[in-house]
Amino acid sequence: MKPLKTKISITLDEPVLEKMHELAEVYDTSVSSCINVILREYLKDEKHAGRLPLP
C-alpha cells in the first residue's frame, strides 16, 4: 500500500522553482516529487534534525 500524501500549498523563490522544474525534467518526474525526495533526504540526515539551514 502506498504511503498517504497530503496536498499543501507553498511559496518558493523563483530561482528555487526554476531549479525544481529543471530537475523534474531531467528525472522525468513532477516538481512535487522532486521536492518530496529532497526534503525526505534532508530530514533523514541526523545533523539536520530539528534545525533549518538558515544563514
N, CA, C and O atoms as a Tripos MOL2 file, in Angstrom:
@<TRIPOS>MOLECULE
protein
  220   219    55     0     0
PROTEIN
NO_CHARGES

@<TRIPOS>ATOM
      1 N           0.8460   -1.1860    0.0000 N.3       1 MET1
      2 CA          0.0000    0.0000    0.0000 C.3       1 MET1
      3 C           0.8870    1.2430    0.0000 C.2       1 MET1
      4 O           1.8330    1.3320    0.7820 O.2       1 MET1
      5 N           0.5840    2.1970   -0.8720 N.am      2 LYS2
      6 CA          1.3700    3.4250   -0.9640 C.3       2 LYS2
      7 C           1.1620    4.2840    0.2800 C.2       2 LYS2
      8 O           0.0790    4.3010    0.8650 O.2       2 LYS2
      9 N           2.2260    5.0010    0.6760 N.am      3 PRO3
     10 CA          2.0620    5.9040    1.8230 C.3       3 PRO3
     11 C           1.0860    7.0330    1.4720 C.2       3 PRO3
     12 O           0.9850    7.4480    0.3170 O.2       3 PRO3
     13 N           0.3840    7.5100    2.4720 N.am      4 LEU4
     14 CA         -0.5540    8.6050    2.2710 C.3       4 LEU4
     15 C           0.2000    9.9060    2.0390 C.2       4 LEU4
     16 O           1.2650   10.1400    2.6120 O.2       4 LEU4
     17 N          -0.3620   10.7260    1.2080 N.am      5 LYS5
     18 CA          0.2190   12.0360    0.9480 C.3       5 LYS5
     19 C          -0.8440   13.0910    1.2110 C.2       5 LYS5
     20 O          -2.0400   12.8420    1.0680 O.2       5 LYS5
     21 N          -0.3830   14.2740    1.5970 N.am      6 THR6
     22 CA         -1.2810   15.3860    1.8640 C.3       6 THR6
     23 C          -0.9200   16.5260    0.9350 C.2       6 THR6
     24 O           0.2520   16.8720    0.7900 O.2       6 THR6
     25 N          -1.9050   17.0960    0.3190 N.am      7 LYS7
     26 CA         -1.7020   18.2130   -0.5910 C.3       7 LYS7
     27 C          -1.5820   19.4980    0.2200 C.2       7 LYS7
     28 O          -2.4160   19.7770    1.0820 O.2       7 LYS7
     29 N          -0.5330   20.2810   -0.0630 N.am      8 ILE8
     30 CA         -0.3420   21.5710    0.5960 C.3       8 ILE8
     31 C          -0.0170   22.6200   -0.4610 C.2       8 ILE8
     32 O           0.1820   22.3020   -1.6330 O.2       8 ILE8
     33 N           0.0290   23.8340   -0.0360 N.am      9 SER9
     34 CA          0.4220   24.9370   -0.9030 C.3       9 SER9
     35 C           1.6400   25.6080   -0.2850 C.2       9 SER9
     36 O           1.6470   25.9150    0.9070 O.2       9 SER9
     37 N           2.6800   25.8380   -1.1030 N.am     10 ILE10
     38 CA          3.8780   26.5230   -0.6000 C.3      10 ILE10
     39 C           4.2710   27.6350   -1.5610 C.2      10 ILE10
     40 O           3.8540   27.6490   -2.7190 O.2      10 ILE10
     41 N           5.0630   28.5490   -1.0760 N.am     11 THR11
     42 CA          5.5960   29.6300   -1.8950 C.3      11 THR11
     43 C           7.1050   29.4380   -1.9850 C.2      11 THR11
     44 O           7.7800   29.3010   -0.9650 O.2      11 THR11
     45 N           7.6300   29.4290   -3.2080 N.am     12 LEU12
     46 CA          9.0650   29.2360   -3.4330 C.3      12 LEU12
     47 C           9.6480   30.4570   -4.1230 C.2      12 LEU12
     48 O           8.9740   31.1410   -4.8930 O.2      12 LEU12
     49 N          10.9130   30.7130   -3.8300 N.am     13 ASP13
     50 CA         11.6320   31.7380   -4.5760 C.3      13 ASP13
     51 C          11.7310   31.2910   -6.0310 C.2      13 ASP13
     52 O          11.8470   30.0980   -6.3100 O.2      13 ASP13
     53 N          11.6870   32.2330   -6.9460 N.am     14 GLU14
     54 CA         11.7150   31.9150   -8.3760 C.3      14 GLU14
     55 C          12.9190   31.0490   -8.7760 C.2      14 GLU14
     56 O          12.7350   30.0840   -9.5170 O.2      14 GLU14
     57 N          14.1450   31.3550   -8.3170 N.am     15 PRO15
     58 CA         15.2810   30.5050   -8.6950 C.3      15 PRO15
     59 C          15.1480   29.0590   -8.1890 C.2      15 PRO15
     60 O          15.5880   28.1230   -8.8570 O.2      15 PRO15
     61 N          14.5460   28.8850   -7.0190 N.am     16 VAL16
     62 CA         14.3390   27.5440   -6.4720 C.3      16 VAL16
     63 C          13.3420   26.7950   -7.3480 C.2      16 VAL16
     64 O          13.5640   25.6330   -7.6890 O.2      16 VAL16
     65 N          12.2620   27.4440   -7.7080 N.am     17 LEU17
     66 CA         11.2540   26.8170   -8.5520 C.3      17 LEU17
     67 C          11.8280   26.4620   -9.9210 C.2      17 LEU17
     68 O          11.5410   25.3930  -10.4600 O.2      17 LEU17
     69 N          12.6330   27.3510  -10.4770 N.am     18 GLU18
     70 CA         13.2600   27.0660  -11.7700 C.3      18 GLU18
     71 C          14.1340   25.8100  -11.6860 C.2      18 GLU18
     72 O          14.1090   24.9640  -12.5800 O.2      18 GLU18
     73 N          14.8970   25.7030  -10.6090 N.am     19 LYS19
     74 CA         15.7570   24.5250  -10.4230 C.3      19 LYS19
     75 C          14.9160   23.2650  -10.2560 C.2      19 LYS19
     76 O          15.2780   22.2070  -10.7710 O.2      19 LYS19
     77 N          13.8000   23.3650   -9.5420 N.am     20 MET20
     78 CA         12.9180   22.2100   -9.3670 C.3      20 MET20
     79 C          12.3460   21.7580  -10.7130 C.2      20 MET20
     80 O          12.2340   20.5620  -10.9770 O.2      20 MET20
     81 N          11.9880   22.7240  -11.5550 N.am     21 HIS21
     82 CA         11.4890   22.3820  -12.8910 C.3      21 HIS21
     83 C          12.5810   21.6810  -13.7110 C.2      21 HIS21
     84 O          12.3050   20.7110  -14.4170 O.2      21 HIS21
     85 N          13.8050   22.1730  -13.6130 N.am     22 GLU22
     86 CA         14.9190   21.5500  -14.3320 C.3      22 GLU22
     87 C          15.1340   20.1070  -13.8640 C.2      22 GLU22
     88 O          15.2760   19.1980  -14.6820 O.2      22 GLU22
     89 N          15.1560   19.9070  -12.5540 N.am     23 LEU23
     90 CA         15.3530   18.5650  -12.0120 C.3      23 LEU23
     91 C          14.2050   17.6320  -12.3980 C.2      23 LEU23
     92 O          14.4320   16.4700  -12.7360 O.2      23 LEU23
     93 N          12.9970   18.1340  -12.3480 N.am     24 ALA24
     94 CA         11.8370   17.3170  -12.7090 C.3      24 ALA24
     95 C          11.9340   16.8610  -14.1640 C.2      24 ALA24
     96 O          11.5830   15.7280  -14.4950 O.2      24 ALA24
     97 N          12.4080   17.7450  -15.0140 N.am     25 GLU25
     98 CA         12.5620   17.3830  -16.4280 C.3      25 GLU25
     99 C          13.6620   16.3410  -16.6040 C.2      25 GLU25
    100 O          13.4800   15.3600  -17.3250 O.2      25 GLU25
    101 N          14.7900   16.5480  -15.9560 N.am     26 VAL26
    102 CA         15.9160   15.6090  -16.0620 C.3      26 VAL26
    103 C          15.5080   14.2170  -15.5910 C.2      26 VAL26
    104 O          15.8480   13.2230  -16.2320 O.2      26 VAL26
    105 N          14.7880   14.1370  -14.4860 N.am     27 TYR27
    106 CA         14.4150   12.8530  -13.9070 C.3      27 TYR27
    107 C          13.0360   12.3670  -14.3460 C.2      27 TYR27
    108 O          12.5420   11.3500  -13.8590 O.2      27 TYR27
    109 N          12.4170   13.1080  -15.2760 N.am     28 ASP28
    110 CA         11.1120   12.7410  -15.8260 C.3      28 ASP28
    111 C          10.0920   12.4550  -14.7170 C.2      28 ASP28
    112 O           9.4540   11.4030  -14.6770 O.2      28 ASP28
    113 N           9.9710   13.4270  -13.8320 N.am     29 THR29
    114 CA          9.0310   13.3090  -12.7210 C.3      29 THR29
    115 C           8.4020   14.6780  -12.4660 C.2      29 THR29
    116 O           8.6730   15.6310  -13.1970 O.2      29 THR29
    117 N           7.5850   14.7760  -11.4600 N.am     30 SER30
    118 CA          6.9210   16.0460  -11.1590 C.3      30 SER30
    119 C           7.7780   16.9050  -10.2240 C.2      30 SER30
    120 O           8.6640   16.4040   -9.5310 O.2      30 SER30
    121 N           7.4980   18.1820  -10.2230 N.am     31 VAL31
    122 CA          8.1560   19.0980   -9.2930 C.3      31 VAL31
    123 C           7.8440   18.6740   -7.8610 C.2      31 VAL31
    124 O           8.7200   18.7060   -6.9980 O.2      31 VAL31
    125 N           6.6180   18.2820   -7.6130 N.am     32 SER32
    126 CA          6.2160   17.8360   -6.2860 C.3      32 SER32
    127 C           7.0550   16.6400   -5.8300 C.2      32 SER32
    128 O           7.5030   16.5960   -4.6840 O.2      32 SER32
    129 N           7.2650   15.6840   -6.7140 N.am     33 SER33
    130 CA          8.0780   14.5120   -6.3670 C.3      33 SER33
    131 C           9.5140   14.9120   -6.0700 C.2      33 SER33
    132 O          10.1180   14.3900   -5.1330 O.2      33 SER33
    133 N          10.0670   15.8240   -6.8480 N.am     34 CYS34
    134 CA         11.4410   16.2990   -6.6080 C.3      34 CYS34
    135 C          11.5590   16.9470   -5.2390 C.2      34 CYS34
    136 O          12.4890   16.6510   -4.4880 O.2      34 CYS34
    137 N          10.6390   17.8160   -4.9130 N.am     35 ILE35
    138 CA         10.6630   18.4970   -3.6220 C.3      35 ILE35
    139 C          10.5320   17.4750   -2.4960 C.2      35 ILE35
    140 O          11.2280   17.5690   -1.4840 O.2      35 ILE35
    141 N           9.6460   16.5040   -2.6690 N.am     36 ASN36
    142 CA          9.4380   15.4780   -1.6590 C.3      36 ASN36
    143 C          10.7140   14.6720   -1.4070 C.2      36 ASN36
    144 O          11.0750   14.4270   -0.2560 O.2      36 ASN36
    145 N          11.3910   14.2630   -2.4710 N.am     37 VAL37
    146 CA         12.6350   13.4860   -2.3390 C.3      37 VAL37
    147 C          13.7140   14.3180   -1.6410 C.2      37 VAL37
    148 O          14.3860   13.8330   -0.7310 O.2      37 VAL37
    149 N          13.8720   15.5510   -2.0640 N.am     38 ILE38
    150 CA         14.8930   16.4230   -1.4750 C.3      38 ILE38
    151 C          14.6320   16.6280    0.0180 C.2      38 ILE38
    152 O          15.5540   16.5180    0.8260 O.2      38 ILE38
    153 N          13.3990   16.9220    0.3850 N.am     39 LEU39
    154 CA         13.0670   17.1250    1.7960 C.3      39 LEU39
    155 C          13.2380   15.8420    2.6040 C.2      39 LEU39
    156 O          13.7640   15.8780    3.7160 O.2      39 LEU39
    157 N          12.8000   14.7110    2.0570 N.am     40 ARG40
    158 CA         12.9240   13.4360    2.7610 C.3      40 ARG40
    159 C          14.3920   13.1210    3.0400 C.2      40 ARG40
    160 O          14.7450   12.7330    4.1540 O.2      40 ARG40
    161 N          15.2450   13.2890    2.0320 N.am     41 GLU41
    162 CA         16.6690   13.0010    2.2070 C.3      41 GLU41
    163 C          17.3190   13.9710    3.1970 C.2      41 GLU41
    164 O          18.1590   13.5720    4.0040 O.2      41 GLU41
    165 N          16.9320   15.2230    3.1320 N.am     42 TYR42
    166 CA         17.4610   16.2250    4.0610 C.3      42 TYR42
    167 C          17.0950   15.8580    5.5010 C.2      42 TYR42
    168 O          17.9400   15.9070    6.3940 O.2      42 TYR42
    169 N          15.8460   15.4930    5.7140 N.am     43 LEU43
    170 CA         15.3670   15.2050    7.0630 C.3      43 LEU43
    171 C          15.8970   13.8830    7.6140 C.2      43 LEU43
    172 O          15.9220   13.6910    8.8300 O.2      43 LEU43
    173 N          16.3180   12.9750    6.7410 N.am     44 LYS44
    174 CA         16.8950   11.6940    7.1830 C.3      44 LYS44
    175 C          18.2320   11.8900    7.8730 C.2      44 LYS44
    176 O          18.5850   11.1240    8.7700 O.2      44 LYS44
    177 N          18.9680   12.8930    7.4730 N.am     45 ASP45
    178 CA         20.3080   13.1420    7.9940 C.3      45 ASP45
    179 C          20.2030   13.7350    9.3940 C.2      45 ASP45
    180 O          19.6480   14.8190    9.5740 O.2      45 ASP45
    181 N          20.7310   13.0280   10.3780 N.am     46 GLU46
    182 CA         20.6010   13.4610   11.7780 C.3      46 GLU46
    183 C          21.2190   14.8210   12.0620 C.2      46 GLU46
    184 O          20.7780   15.5150   12.9780 O.2      46 GLU46
    185 N          22.2240   15.2140   11.3010 N.am     47 LYS47
    186 CA         22.8300   16.5300   11.5630 C.3      47 LYS47
    187 C          21.8530   17.6610   11.2450 C.2      47 LYS47
    188 O          22.0520   18.7940   11.6830 O.2      47 LYS47
    189 N          20.7950   17.3580   10.4850 N.am     48 HIS48
    190 CA         19.7850   18.3630   10.1620 C.3      48 HIS48
    191 C          18.5920   18.3100   11.1080 C.2      48 HIS48
    192 O          17.7440   19.2030   11.0880 O.2      48 HIS48
    193 N          18.5210   17.2850   11.9240 N.am     49 ALA49
    194 CA         17.3480   17.0710   12.7770 C.3      49 ALA49
    195 C          17.0460   18.2940   13.6410 C.2      49 ALA49
    196 O          17.8990   18.7660   14.3930 O.2      49 ALA49
    197 N          15.8440   18.7860   13.5230 N.am     50 GLY50
    198 CA         15.3810   19.8690   14.3730 C.3      50 GLY50
    199 C          15.9480   21.2360   14.0780 C.2      50 GLY50
    200 O          15.8050   22.1420   14.9000 O.2      50 GLY50
    201 N          16.6030   21.4280   12.9120 N.am     51 ARG51
    202 CA         17.1120   22.7540   12.6110 C.3      51 ARG51
    203 C          16.9990   23.0480   11.1300 C.2      51 ARG51
    204 O          16.9970   22.1410   10.2980 O.2      51 ARG51
    205 N          16.9060   24.3040   10.8190 N.am     52 LEU52
    206 CA         16.8720   24.7640    9.4230 C.3      52 LEU52
    207 C          18.2350   25.3230    9.0590 C.2      52 LEU52
    208 O          18.9350   25.8730    9.9090 O.2      52 LEU52
    209 N          18.6120   25.1810    7.7930 N.am     53 PRO53
    210 CA         19.8980   25.7160    7.3550 C.3      53 PRO53
    211 C          19.8260   27.2220    7.0670 C.2      53 PRO53
    212 O          20.0630   27.6670    5.9450 O.2      53 PRO53
    213 N          19.4980   27.9800    8.0950 N.am     54 LEU54
    214 CA         19.3580   29.4250    7.9060 C.3      54 LEU54
    215 C          20.7050   30.1160    8.0370 C.2      54 LEU54
    216 O          21.5690   29.6780    8.7980 O.2      54 LEU54
    217 N          20.8730   31.1880    7.2970 N.am     55 PRO55
    218 CA         22.1540   31.9200    7.3660 C.3      55 PRO55
    219 C          22.3560   32.5900    8.7100 C.2      55 PRO55
    220 O          23.3780   33.2410    8.9280 O.2      55 PRO55
@<TRIPOS>BOND
     1     1     2 1
     2     2     3 1
     3     3     4 2
     4     3     5 am
     5     5     6 1
     6     6     7 1
     7     7     8 2
     8     7     9 am
     9     9    10 1
    10    10    11 1
    11    11    12 2
    12    11    13 am
    13    13    14 1
    14    14    15 1
    15    15    16 2
    16    15    17 am
    17    17    18 1
    18    18    19 1
    19    19    20 2
    20    19    21 am
    21    21    22 1
    22    22    23 1
    23    23    24 2
    24    23    25 am
    25    25    26 1
    26    26    27 1
    27    27    28 2
    28    27    29 am
    29    29    30 1
    30    30    31 1
    31    31    32 2
    32    31    33 am
    33    33    34 1
    34    34    35 1
    35    35    36 2
    36    35    37 am
    37    37    38 1
    38    38    39 1
    39    39    40 2
    40    39    41 am
    41    41    42 1
    42    42    43 1
    43    43    44 2
    44    43    45 am
    45    45    46 1
    46    46    47 1
    47    47    48 2
    48    47    49 am
    49    49    50 1
    50    50    51 1
    51    51    52 2
    52    51    53 am
    53    53    54 1
    54    54    55 1
    55    55    56 2
    56    55    57 am
    57    57    58 1
    58    58    59 1
    59    59    60 2
    60    59    61 am
    61    61    62 1
    62    62    63 1
    63    63    64 2
    64    63    65 am
    65    65    66 1
    66    66    67 1
    67    67    68 2
    68    67    69 am
    69    69    70 1
    70    70    71 1
    71    71    72 2
    72    71    73 am
    73    73    74 1
    74    74    75 1
    75    75    76 2
    76    75    77 am
    77    77    78 1
    78    78    79 1
    79    79    80 2
    80    79    81 am
    81    81    82 1
    82    82    83 1
    83    83    84 2
    84    83    85 am
    85    85    86 1
    86    86    87 1
    87    87    88 2
    88    87    89 am
    89    89    90 1
    90    90    91 1
    91    91    92 2
    92    91    93 am
    93    93    94 1
    94    94    95 1
    95    95    96 2
    96    95    97 am
    97    97    98 1
    98    98    99 1
    99    99   100 2
   100    99   101 am
   101   101   102 1
   102   102   103 1
   103   103   104 2
   104   103   105 am
   105   105   106 1
   106   106   107 1
   107   107   108 2
   108   107   109 am
   109   109   110 1
   110   110   111 1
   111   111   112 2
   112   111   113 am
   113   113   114 1
   114   114   115 1
   115   115   116 2
   116   115   117 am
   117   117   118 1
   118   118   119 1
   119   119   120 2
   120   119   121 am
   121   121   122 1
   122   122   123 1
   123   123   124 2
   124   123   125 am
   125   125   126 1
   126   126   127 1
   127   127   128 2
   128   127   129 am
   129   129   130 1
   130   130   131 1
   131   131   132 2
   132   131   133 am
   133   133   134 1
   134   134   135 1
   135   135   136 2
   136   135   137 am
   137   137   138 1
   138   138   139 1
   139   139   140 2
   140   139   141 am
   141   141   142 1
   142   142   143 1
   143   143   144 2
   144   143   145 am
   145   145   146 1
   146   146   147 1
   147   147   148 2
   148   147   149 am
   149   149   150 1
   150   150   151 1
   151   151   152 2
   152   151   153 am
   153   153   154 1
   154   154   155 1
   155   155   156 2
   156   155   157 am
   157   157   158 1
   158   158   159 1
   159   159   160 2
   160   159   161 am
   161   161   162 1
   162   162   163 1
   163   163   164 2
   164   163   165 am
   165   165   166 1
   166   166   167 1
   167   167   168 2
   168   167   169 am
   169   169   170 1
   170   170   171 1
   171   171   172 2
   172   171   173 am
   173   173   174 1
   174   174   175 1
   175   175   176 2
   176   175   177 am
   177   177   178 1
   178   178   179 1
   179   179   180 2
   180   179   181 am
   181   181   182 1
   182   182   183 1
   183   183   184 2
   184   183   185 am
   185   185   186 1
   186   186   187 1
   187   187   188 2
   188   187   189 am
   189   189   190 1
   190   190   191 1
   191   191   192 2
   192   191   193 am
   193   193   194 1
   194   194   195 1
   195   195   196 2
   196   195   197 am
   197   197   198 1
   198   198   199 1
   199   199   200 2
   200   199   201 am
   201   201   202 1
   202   202   203 1
   203   203   204 2
   204   203   205 am
   205   205   206 1
   206   206   207 1
   207   207   208 2
   208   207   209 am
   209   209   210 1
   210   210   211 1
   211   211   212 2
   212   211   213 am
   213   213   214 1
   214   214   215 1
   215   215   216 2
   216   215   217 am
   217   217   218 1
   218   218   219 1
   219   219   220 2
@<TRIPOS>SUBSTRUCTURE
     1 MET1         2 RESIDUE 1 A MET
     2 LYS2         6 RESIDUE 1 A LYS
     3 PRO3        10 RESIDUE 1 A PRO
     4 LEU4        14 RESIDUE 1 A LEU
     5 LYS5        18 RESIDUE 1 A LYS
     6 THR6        22 RESIDUE 1 A THR
     7 LYS7        26 RESIDUE 1 A LYS
     8 ILE8        30 RESIDUE 1 A ILE
     9 SER9        34 RESIDUE 1 A SER
    10 ILE10       38 RESIDUE 1 A ILE
    11 THR11       42 RESIDUE 1 A THR
    12 LEU12       46 RESIDUE 1 A LEU
    13 ASP13       50 RESIDUE 1 A ASP
    14 GLU14       54 RESIDUE 1 A GLU
    15 PRO15       58 RESIDUE 1 A PRO
    16 VAL16       62 RESIDUE 1 A VAL
    17 LEU17       66 RESIDUE 1 A LEU
    18 GLU18       70 RESIDUE 1 A GLU
    19 LYS19       74 RESIDUE 1 A LYS
    20 MET20       78 RESIDUE 1 A MET
    21 HIS21       82 RESIDUE 1 A HIS
    22 GLU22       86 RESIDUE 1 A GLU
    23 LEU23       90 RESIDUE 1 A LEU
    24 ALA24       94 RESIDUE 1 A ALA
    25 GLU25       98 RESIDUE 1 A GLU
    26 VAL26      102 RESIDUE 1 A VAL
    27 TYR27      106 RESIDUE 1 A TYR
    28 ASP28      110 RESIDUE 1 A ASP
    29 THR29      114 RESIDUE 1 A THR
    30 SER30      118 RESIDUE 1 A SER
    31 VAL31      122 RESIDUE 1 A VAL
    32 SER32      126 RESIDUE 1 A SER
    33 SER33      130 RESIDUE 1 A SER
    34 CYS34      134 RESIDUE 1 A CYS
    35 ILE35      138 RESIDUE 1 A ILE
    36 ASN36      142 RESIDUE 1 A ASN
    37 VAL37      146 RESIDUE 1 A VAL
    38 ILE38      150 RESIDUE 1 A ILE
    39 LEU39      154 RESIDUE 1 A LEU
    40 ARG40      158 RESIDUE 1 A ARG
    41 GLU41      162 RESIDUE 1 A GLU
    42 TYR42      166 RESIDUE 1 A TYR
    43 LEU43      170 RESIDUE 1 A LEU
    44 LYS44      174 RESIDUE 1 A LYS
    45 ASP45      178 RESIDUE 1 A ASP
    46 GLU46      182 RESIDUE 1 A GLU
    47 LYS47      186 RESIDUE 1 A LYS
    48 HIS48      190 RESIDUE 1 A HIS
    49 ALA49      194 RESIDUE 1 A ALA
    50 GLY50      198 RESIDUE 1 A GLY
    51 ARG51      202 RESIDUE 1 A ARG
    52 LEU52      206 RESIDUE 1 A LEU
    53 PRO53      210 RESIDUE 1 A PRO
    54 LEU54      214 RESIDUE 1 A LEU
    55 PRO55      218 RESIDUE 1 A PRO
